[in-house]
Amino acid sequence: MTASLHHHYLVITALGADRPGIVNTITRHVSSCGCNIEDSRLAMLGDEFTFIMLLSGSWNAITLIESTLPLKGAELDLLIVMKRTSAWPRQPLPVTVWVQVEVPDSPHIIERFTGLFDTHDMNIAELVSRTQPGEKSENAQLFIQISAHSPASQNAPKMEKAFKELCTELNAQGSINIVNYSQHDEQDGVS
């Protein structure tokens, strides 16, 4: 991220029917307004696609995209939401956790896993889930991937134990990877 007092930030979300060239059209428009794409995500959901972008630019560039993007969205039959934001100071997050889960699909499964992260004071950075139909409707499988960060390194062992217990309870196949950066720093002589 380019952190500067002269930069302004805008988050945009767009939702619409997928068709070739639509993302390129939006990214070209963003560039033509003088904005930079700091971060972005795109996903296909059914026949629809959605993307989220964090843009940066001068006050004039952000104002220009705010005034022209709704018209461009209407031309492309996109629902667009925009919100100004600001640069954020990155707090040290010494622990990163990645989990992957395959579990028989049923209501509240994702909620159980997101609740687990919440209980252990971990900030979810990314969540991807998809349902794979089975041969019979009751055999559908849910695949979940979550990455999260925690400012407290002592939460990691408790999180790992609780994750394994939840997988056992839900008859899920899961894996968890934890990287404790503060231990790496201490081992490397950096405090």
Buried (B, 14 or more C-beta within 10 A) or exposed (E): EEEEEEBBBBBBBBBBEBEEEBBEBBBEBBEEBBBBBBEBEEEEEEEEBBBBBBBBBBEEBBBBBBEEBEEBBEEBEBEBEBEEEEBEEEEEBBBBBBBBBBBBBEEEBBEBBBEBBEEBEBEBEEBEBEEEEEEEEEEBBBBBEBBBBBEBBEBBEEBBEBBBEBBEEBEBEBEBEBEBBBEEEEEEEEE
